[in-house]
C-alpha cells in the first residue's frame, strides 16, 4: 500500500514536553528580605542578651563588694573602719548617678542618699563623722541592710541603662 499524499504533508507529532521546574536558587526577593530581617532580629537579641548579662554581672559584683565591707565582728574598733569603707562605696555609687555627688557634704549628702526614702537620716551622724572617730555605736547590720537595699534600688532605677 502506498502512502497517501496527504500523510506526507502532515508533520510527525511528538510527545508534549513540560518546562523544567523552577529552581530554588536564587530565592525570590521576598525571601531575601525575610532572611535579612531574621538576621537583624537575631543580632539585636544577642546584643540585648549580652547587655543584660553584663548588667547582671555588674550588679552581682557591686553587691558582693558591699557585702565584703561588712565586718565579721561588730566590735567597737571595726565600726569606724566599716563606716569609712561604706561611705567611700556610697560616694563611688553616687558619682555614677550624678557626677557632682561626691562633693556633697553634711545634710546635702544625706538628702541625696535618701532620695528613694531609704532612711539614711537615722544614720546621718554615723555617715557624716563616725568614720573619723575612735569608736562609734551604730547598728552595723541594720545600716548594712539599708545600704544593700539602697544599692539595689539605685541599680534598678537609676543605673539600669548604664
SULBELRA-V173599 format. One record per residue. N is the residue number from 1. RES is the residue in one letter. PSI is psi as a letter, one per 20 degrees, with the letter a starting at -180 (none if undefined). NEAR is the number of other ideal C-beta (glycine too) atoms within 12 Angstrom. D_CENTER is the distance of its C-alpha to the mean C-alpha in Angstrom with 2 decimals. Layout:
BEGIN
N/RES/PSI/NEAR/D_CENTER  N/RES/PSI/NEAR/D_CENTER
END
This chain:
BEGIN
1/X/p/4/96.03  2/X/q/6/95.09  3/X/q/9/91.78  4/X/q/9/91.91  5/X/h/8/91.36  6/X/h/7/88.63  7/X/h/11/86.59  8/X/h/10/86.58  9/X/i/9/84.95  10/X/p/10/82.09  11/X/q/7/79.11  12/X/p/8/77.78  13/X/q/6/74.74  14/X/r/6/71.70  15/X/q/6/68.83  16/X/p/6/65.90  17/X/p/6/62.85  18/X/q/6/59.44  19/X/q/7/56.89  20/X/q/6/54.16  21/X/q/6/50.91  22/X/q/9/48.14  23/X/q/9/45.83  24/X/i/8/42.15  25/X/p/8/41.39  26/X/q/10/40.43  27/X/r/14/38.45  28/X/q/13/38.93  29/X/h/10/36.79  30/X/h/10/34.92  31/X/h/14/33.64  32/X/g/14/32.42  33/X/g/13/30.45  34/X/g/14/29.02  35/X/g/16/28.09  36/X/h/15/26.35  37/X/h/14/24.39  38/X/g/14/23.39  39/X/g/14/22.37  40/X/h/14/20.27  41/X/g/14/18.56  42/X/g/14/17.89  43/X/g/14/16.53  44/X/g/14/14.19  45/X/g/14/12.98  46/X/h/14/12.60  47/X/g/14/10.64  48/X/h/14/8.15  49/X/g/14/8.25  50/X/g/14/7.95  51/X/g/17/4.88  52/X/g/16/3.42  53/X/h/14/5.97  54/X/g/17/5.62  55/X/g/20/3.20  56/X/g/17/5.75  57/X/g/15/8.32  58/X/g/22/8.25  59/X/g/25/8.65  60/X/h/17/11.33  61/X/g/16/12.89  62/X/g/28/13.34  63/X/g/25/14.77  64/X/h/16/16.97  65/X/g/22/18.15  66/X/g/31/19.13  67/X/h/22/20.88  68/X/h/16/22.78  69/X/h/29/24.24  70/X/p/28/26.06  71/X/q/24/29.61  72/X/h/12/31.12  73/X/q/13/34.27  74/X/l/23/34.61  75/X/r/15/37.80  76/X/h/19/38.77  77/X/h/15/38.18  78/X/h/22/34.55  79/X/g/31/33.49  80/X/h/27/33.87  81/X/g/27/31.94  82/X/g/35/29.09  83/X/h/37/29.25  84/X/g/24/29.20  85/X/h/27/26.17  86/X/g/40/24.34  87/X/g/35/25.38  88/X/g/21/24.14  89/X/g/33/20.71  90/X/h/41/20.52  91/X/h/26/21.72  92/X/g/21/19.10  93/X/g/33/16.39  94/X/h/33/18.44  95/X/h/20/18.76  96/X/h/22/15.04  97/X/g/28/15.56  98/X/p/20/19.00  99/X/h/11/20.83  100/X/j/14/24.16  101/X/h/23/23.13  102/X/i/21/24.37  103/X/i/14/27.81  104/X/q/25/28.14  105/X/q/18/30.88  106/X/c/15/32.58  107/X/h/16/32.16  108/X/g/19/29.80  109/X/g/27/27.37  110/X/g/27/27.72  111/X/h/21/27.28  112/X/g/31/24.06  113/X/h/40/22.77  114/X/j/24/24.16  115/X/i/23/22.62  116/X/j/21/20.91  117/X/k/14/24.26  118/X/h/28/23.34  119/X/k/22/26.91  120/X/i/31/26.94  121/X/h/20/30.39  122/X/h/17/31.95  123/X/k/34/30.89  124/X/g/24/31.64  125/X/g/21/34.54  126/X/g/34/32.80  127/X/h/42/29.82  128/X/g/27/32.14  129/X/i/20/34.97  130/X/h/27/35.08  131/X/h/28/33.34  132/X/j/16/36.49  133/X/r/19/38.98  134/X/g/12/40.62  135/X/q/18/39.79  136/X/q/30/37.66  137/X/o/18/37.63  138/X/q/33/34.22  139/X/n/19/32.74  140/X/g/30/30.12  141/X/g/18/28.60  142/X/g/19/28.26  143/X/h/38/26.87  144/X/g/30/24.33  145/X/h/20/23.27  146/X/g/31/23.07  147/X/h/39/20.94  148/X/g/28/18.56  149/X/h/22/18.31  150/X/g/36/17.90  151/X/g/37/15.01  152/X/h/23/13.19  153/X/g/25/14.19  154/X/g/33/13.14  155/X/h/28/9.57  156/X/h/17/9.62  157/X/g/17/11.84  158/X/h/21/11.84  159/X/k/22/8.90  160/X/h/19/6.11  161/X/j/14/6.53  162/X/none/18/7.49
END
